[in-house]
Every structure is written in C-alpha cells, then in structure tokens.
Amino acid sequence: MTKEEILQAIQALPVDDRRWIKQGITLGGRRSISETDACYTEARRAWMRLYDELKHEHYYWTGKDSAHLKQLLAKIRAKMAEMPSPTPATDADAVANMELFCRKAAKADSWVADNLSVAIINSKFNELYTKIKNGKSATNNKPDSSYLQGIIADLNA
C-alpha cells in the first residue's frame, strides 16, 4: 500500500477514528510514551503496587526500568490492537492489561515470579504471552510424579 492509499484510507474513516489517529496512535496500535505521559505514570504506580503485593517489599526503580516499562506498554498496546474491538483502547485499558499480564506472568513462570522485575517481564514478553495464552502455569508446567515414575521404570527395564 502506498502512502497516498494510506492517506485516502484514513480520510475515509469516520471523524472519531481520524481524531484518534491524529492524537498519536499509529496504525500498528502503538504510541510513543514519555515519562510525563499519564499512561506511563499510572503504569509505574500499578507496577509498584503489584510488586509490593507479590513480594512484600518496595521495588527500587531505576532508569533501566523506565525504558523497559515503556517497551512493555508498547507491546501490550500492540497485542490490544490485534484484538477485534469496536472502540480504540484507552490508556486505562493499557495499564489494566499491563498489570493483569504481569500478574499472570508471575503465575505462569516460577523463575519470573522469583526474579520479578520490569526488565525480565519485558524481555520474556513473547514467551510469557504464549504461556499465558496456552493456559500454562508454573504448577502445571512441571511433570507430575506418576509421569516421572514411568520414565524411571522405563529406564530400569
């Protein structure tokens, strides 16, 4: 699709959808996020609450965490854009989905839960998304004892 065709397609959209695009939402569903952005600020607060709840201690925030949170929000928004929805996703939706994703990621992977950080969840996003989508958790990823006993019996035979 050429640039002219894209512009024509945008002009054919209803006014509300064009306004949404002009506000900085790209066709891929991503929007640049700055540290002064209300979405970033609320996502950081949500992360701090989540970390306090899961780890029972305060998270020491660094500049690296800021960069990873921005990337994580962009990934969450990209996944949200892939979902069929009659209305564009809001910043509040992105923050709620980020918090939900982080909670489920900690349940899906025990290593992530033990080493919980924004950087780890961001860097393992695709792997964690697949685990969550397939309904796997840290408890059901481990082979049960009867399965292991069967393997031992086969090796001894």
C-alpha positions in Angstrom: 0.0 0.0 0.0 1.4 3.4 -1.0 1.5 6.4 1.2 -1.3 8.0 -0.9 -3.5 5.0 -0.5 -3.0 5.0 3.3 -3.9 8.7 3.4 -7.0 8.0 1.4 -8.0 5.2 3.7 -7.5 7.4 6.7 -9.7 10.2 5.1 -12.4 7.6 4.5 -12.6 6.8 8.2 -15.2 8.3 10.5 -14.2 11.6 12.2 -13.8 10.0 15.6 -11.3 7.4 14.2 -9.3 10.1 12.4 -9.1 12.1 15.6 -7.8 9.0 17.4 -5.1 8.6 14.8 -4.2 12.3 15.0 -3.7 12.0 18.7 -0.6 10.0 18.1 -2.0 6.4 17.7 -0.3 4.8 14.8 -1.8 2.2 12.5 0.0 -0.5 14.4 -1.7 0.5 17.7 1.5 1.9 19.2 2.0 5.4 20.6 5.2 6.9 21.8 5.3 7.0 25.6 7.2 9.5 27.7 7.8 9.6 31.4 5.5 12.6 31.7 2.7 10.7 30.0 -0.3 9.9 32.3 -0.3 6.3 31.0 3.4 5.7 31.9 2.8 7.3 35.4 -0.2 5.2 36.1 1.6 2.0 34.8 4.5 2.7 37.1 2.2 3.1 40.1 0.4 -0.1 39.2 3.8 -1.9 38.9 4.9 -0.6 42.3 1.6 -1.7 43.9 1.8 -5.1 42.2 5.4 -5.6 43.3 4.6 -4.6 46.9 1.7 -7.1 46.9 3.6 -10.0 45.4 7.0 -9.6 47.1 6.0 -7.7 50.3 8.8 -5.2 49.7 9.4 -1.9 47.9 10.8 -2.1 44.3 13.9 0.0 43.7 13.1 1.8 40.4 16.0 2.7 38.0 16.3 4.4 34.6 16.5 0.9 33.0 13.1 0.1 34.5 11.6 3.2 32.9 12.8 2.2 29.4 11.6 -1.4 29.9 8.2 -0.2 31.1 7.8 2.0 28.0 8.6 -1.0 25.9 6.3 -3.3 27.8 3.4 -0.8 27.4 4.1 -0.6 23.7 4.0 -4.4 23.4 0.7 -4.6 25.4 -0.8 -1.9 23.2 0.3 -3.8 20.1 -1.4 -7.0 21.3 -4.5 -5.0 22.2 -4.6 -3.6 18.7 -4.6 -7.1 17.3 -7.8 -7.9 19.2 -11.1 -7.1 17.5 -12.7 -4.2 19.3 -15.4 -1.7 18.4 -13.6 1.2 20.2 -9.9 2.1 20.4 -8.2 1.1 23.6 -7.6 3.8 26.2 -4.6 4.4 28.4 -6.5 3.0 31.3 -7.1 -0.2 29.3 -3.4 -0.5 28.6 -2.4 0.0 32.2 -5.0 -2.6 33.4 -3.8 -5.1 30.8 -0.2 -4.5 31.7 -1.0 -5.2 35.4 -3.0 -8.3 34.5 -0.2 -9.5 32.2 2.4 -9.1 34.9 0.2 -11.0 37.5 -0.3 -13.8 35.1 3.3 -13.9 34.0 4.3 -14.4 37.7 1.9 -17.3 37.9 2.9 -18.8 34.6 6.7 -19.0 35.3 8.1 -19.6 38.7 11.5 -18.2 37.7 9.9 -14.9 36.7 7.9 -14.9 40.0 11.2 -15.4 41.9 13.1 -12.8 39.9 10.3 -10.3 39.3 11.3 -7.2 37.5 10.0 -5.0 34.7 13.1 -5.8 32.7 12.5 -9.6 32.9 8.8 -9.4 32.0 9.6 -7.1 29.1 12.5 -9.3 27.8 10.5 -12.5 28.1 7.2 -11.0 26.8 6.6 -13.3 23.8 7.4 -16.4 25.8 5.2 -15.3 28.7 2.4 -14.3 26.4 2.4 -17.7 24.8 2.4 -19.5 28.2 -0.5 -17.4 29.4 -2.4 -17.8 26.1 -2.0 -21.6 26.3 -3.1 -21.6 29.9 0.1 -22.9 31.4 1.2 -22.0 34.9 4.3 -22.7 36.9 2.5 -25.5 38.7 1.2 -27.3 35.6 4.4 -27.0 33.6 6.1 -29.5 36.0 5.7 -33.2 35.3 3.7 -35.0 37.9 5.2 -37.8 40.0 3.4 -40.6 38.1 5.0 -39.3 34.8 8.4 -39.3 36.4 7.9 -42.8 37.9 7.0 -44.0 34.4 10.2 -42.6 33.0 12.3 -44.3 35.8 10.5 -47.6 35.3 11.3 -47.4 31.5 15.0 -46.6 32.2 15.2 -49.6 34.6 13.6 -52.0 32.3 
